[in-house]
Amino acid sequence: LSTFHPILDQNTFILFPQELCFFGMGEGAATLLALTLSDIICFFGAYKLTFLQGLIKICGTTIIC
């Protein structure tokens, strides 16, 4: 289902608590994913998504940041 292949420190970054505060995301665990225009990603389970830049299409709806 996904064409995105996570590579640590290239397109996948583990965020530290002080970095979460910088982005205004509160506390907890977080991972930043850097997607290209051609990437397709599938999530299973419940996630809180925060978009920092660009746009994403979800179920036919385009969300622009």
VENDA-V29804 format. One record per residue. N is the residue number from 1. RES is the residue in one letter. SS is DSSP state (helix for helix, strand for strand, loop for the rest). PHI is phi in whole degrees, 0 to 359 (NA if undefined). Layout:
N/RES/SS/PHI + N/RES/SS/PHI
This chain:
1/L/loop/NA + 2/S/loop/258 + 3/T/loop/259 + 4/F/loop/284 + 5/H/loop/242 + 6/P/loop/292 + 7/I/loop/232 + 8/L/strand/303 + 9/D/loop/68 + 10/Q/loop/242 + 11/N/loop/230 + 12/T/strand/227 + 13/F/strand/228 + 14/I/strand/279 + 15/L/strand/264 + 16/F/loop/270 + 17/P/helix/308 + 18/Q/helix/293 + 19/E/helix/288 + 20/L/helix/298 + 21/C/helix/297 + 22/F/helix/300 + 23/F/loop/275 + 24/G/loop/69 + 25/M/loop/257 + 26/G/loop/78 + 27/E/loop/248 + 28/G/loop/124 + 29/A/loop/266 + 30/A/strand/208 + 31/T/strand/229 + 32/L/strand/264 + 33/L/strand/248 + 34/A/loop/259 + 35/L/loop/261 + 36/T/loop/264 + 37/L/loop/300 + 38/S/loop/269 + 39/D/loop/287 + 40/I/loop/240 + 41/I/loop/229 + 42/C/loop/238 + 43/F/loop/253 + 44/F/loop/244 + 45/G/loop/104 + 46/A/loop/253 + 47/Y/loop/223 + 48/K/loop/255 + 49/L/loop/256 + 50/T/loop/233 + 51/F/loop/261 + 52/L/loop/265 + 53/Q/loop/198 + 54/G/loop/93 + 55/L/strand/218 + 56/I/strand/215 + 57/K/strand/253 + 58/I/strand/232 + 59/C/loop/52 + 60/G/loop/83 + 61/T/strand/256 + 62/T/strand/267 + 63/I/strand/250 + 64/I/strand/251 + 65/C/loop/257
